[in-house]
Amino acid sequence: MDVTNEKDRERLFRSIGHFWKTLAPFREVRAKLIQDYVGAYYNKSTAQRHRTIVNLMLQTAEAYTIAIAANVPKFLIAARQKENMPFAHRYKLALNSLVKEIHLDKTLQDCALDAFFGIGIVKIYMADAPLVEIEADVWMDPGEPFADRISQDNWFHDSYATDLRKCQCMGDWYRIPFQALKDGRFDRKVVKKLKPTSKQNQNDERRAAAISSSNETDRDEYQPMIDLIDVWIPGEGLVVTWALTQTGESLDIHNTNPLSVQEWEGAETGPYRHLGLGDVPDNILPTSPASNLKHLSDLTNSLIRKQDAQSRRQKDITLFDGNAEQDAPRVKSAKDGGYVLVNNPQGIQTLKMGGVDKGNLAFSMSTMDLFDRMSGNLKMMAGLGPQSATASQDKMIAQQVGKREGAMREKMNRFATNIGQDLAHLLFQDKVKVIQNTQEVAGYAVDATWTPERRDGEFSDFDFSVEPYSMAYQSPLQRSQVLREQLQELMPIMQLLQGQGIEFDARRYLEIQSELLDIPRLLEVFRFTGSVQAPGNEDSKQSPRTLRENVRTNLRGGNTPEAQRQDMMAQLLSGSDEPQENGQSQGGY
């Protein structure tokens, strides 16, 4: 294809416009799912909808995001040739410094949230790309590789391809100041034919951004703006930029020569990376957890809204017959716990009307349990408490939940690895980027600065991966527990380690534990005298008599949330108000 040929461009633009319309239903569904996520009172427009009393979608999205993308990824770089190993280590330090500098962890968290509703997309910018200089992003520095999240609302791809590798084209559109086109990085002849565009067509309910935007357009832009589109053409290996004349329902491209044409120097798959949590055979767009949980969330909230209305209609009415006409006023004016003289107690009765239906209450509780199961044991993922009668059973449940989390983490790790490899490729080719680093070796700080002139081997000589658990969330208490368990494993071979010149630093261990547990005064409990007891001292020998204590932790079944819900549902369905012994229900549901 010749991007400077008018007929070739017309065919390409028609295809892009058609792909854009084909993907419109997916954008609309995503916007509705995000509306459920933000809740009924996010703003005035969402408050008009049905109330979301129990926001299960928000809780699930947060649990998924924390599970797979909580921290900054740590990249590992392995050299295929032994002589390149020192450079690979320096390369790794530079790449990990770069991902911190561009806040890649926030980008990955945004993509994990996007994947919960649809698909996560990241765009890798070349160091000399015009957009790197223009984009209003404080994290983006001119002249260095950058990775940015792309909204599905601004995305198109070949909707008839069955795999991303088979797409004829894909790309995204964005909005920049019109004045930015005149600084020499774009074709001046093309710029002269353009004029600022309005964002009026962008304000429709089928876009997620419309949830919080007003109906007024362009009043928030103090300078003229224009919409551009970047198109990746795999067959040509080009990233081409054109101006748009209209966005919204249609995507119309200004039929002129490109504003910019760049040869892609990164991975052969192009500048875009994609994350999906539910692959669909022969389809590019994945299914999403939110789309599969929406109806169950709607059903639960519908039942709870009904119970809310029933509880508001509930009232107690006191009835009395004619023979108790004198008794009724005395009963009405009596205080709680008081004594009242009545002549006809049988003539006064209380009628209860309305109230929450027990069957509906039991059904709503069962739908919440079903939502928990369909979302992959959300309570265990979010750490909301014990789920079984014993600690060992809880551990087994956690291992099963870990399999689901592990599958999602594996997808996120592949996604992050591809992004890291793209950034590393651009960093390897960058002729000006300098990254200051130091490495501690044998207690000394050694300079490990990344400089343009220092390159060993070829880019293909190195393998890239993400440290498997670097992005998973771990609380300080969990890290402290891991440190204690590691120390317990090493204690039996401590003498062997000492023979290899490795000594245990108790003071440093306590300092780390003090920091992790947030107990600054922990070190005050110990007094460091500076004297060291020599190995083999008789006083330090272990007593020949040892005491072994086996402790079994057992959680009473009735105390777990699961057992309590089952007990309550059984009572509601049986009509009994008496609790079942030991949390066991009579009959089943």
Sequence and secondary structure as in RCSB ss.txt:
>XXXX:A:sequence
MDVTNEKDRERLFRSIGHFWKTLAPFREVRAKLIQDYVGAYYNKSTAQRHRTIVNLMLQTAEAYTIAIAANVPKF
LIAARQKENMPFAHRYKLALNSLVKEIHLDKTLQDCALDAFFGIGIVKIYMADAPLVEIEADVWMDPGEPFADRI
SQDNWFHDSYATDLRKCQCMGDWYRIPFQALKDGRFDRKVVKKLKPTSKQNQNDERRAAAISSSNETDRDEYQPM
IDLIDVWIPGEGLVVTWALTQTGESLDIHNTNPLSVQEWEGAETGPYRHLGLGDVPDNILPTSPASNLKHLSDLT
NSLIRKQDAQSRRQKDITLFDGNAEQDAPRVKSAKDGGYVLVNNPQGIQTLKMGGVDKGNLAFSMSTMDLFDRMS
GNLKMMAGLGPQSATASQDKMIAQQVGKREGAMREKMNRFATNIGQDLAHLLFQDKVKVIQNTQEVAGYAVDATW
TPERRDGEFSDFDFSVEPYSMAYQSPLQRSQVLREQLQELMPIMQLLQGQGIEFDARRYLEIQSELLDIPRLLEV
FRFTGSVQAPGNEDSKQSPRTLRENVRTNLRGGNTPEAQRQDMMAQLLSGSDEPQENGQSQGGY
>XXXX:A:secstr
  TT HHHHHHHHHHHHHHHHHTHHHHHHHHHHHHHHH TTSSHHHHTS   SS HHHHHHHHHHHHH SS   E
EEEESSGGGHHHHHHHHHHHHHHHHHTTHHHHHHHHHHHHHHS EEEEEE TT HHHHH   TT  TTS EEEEE
 GGGEEE TT SSGGG S EEEEEEEEGGGGGSSSS HHHHTT      GGG STTSGGGGT  S  STT SS E
EEEEEEEETTTTEEEEEEEEE SSS EE  SS SEEEE  S TT SEEEE SS  TT SS   HHHHHHHHHHHH
HHHHHHHHHHHHH EEEEEE GGGTTHHHHHHH  TT     S GGGEEEEEE    HHHHHHHHHHHHHHHHHT
T HHHHHT S  SSBHHHHHHHHHHHHHHHHHHHHHHHHHHHHHHHHHHHHHHH SS  B  EEEETTEEEE  B
 TT   S GGGEEEEE TTSSS   HHHHHHHHHHHHHHHGGGHHHHHHTT    HHHHHHHHHHHTT GGGGGG
S   S    TT GGGS  S         B  GGGSHHHHHHHHHHHHHHT  S  GGG  SS  
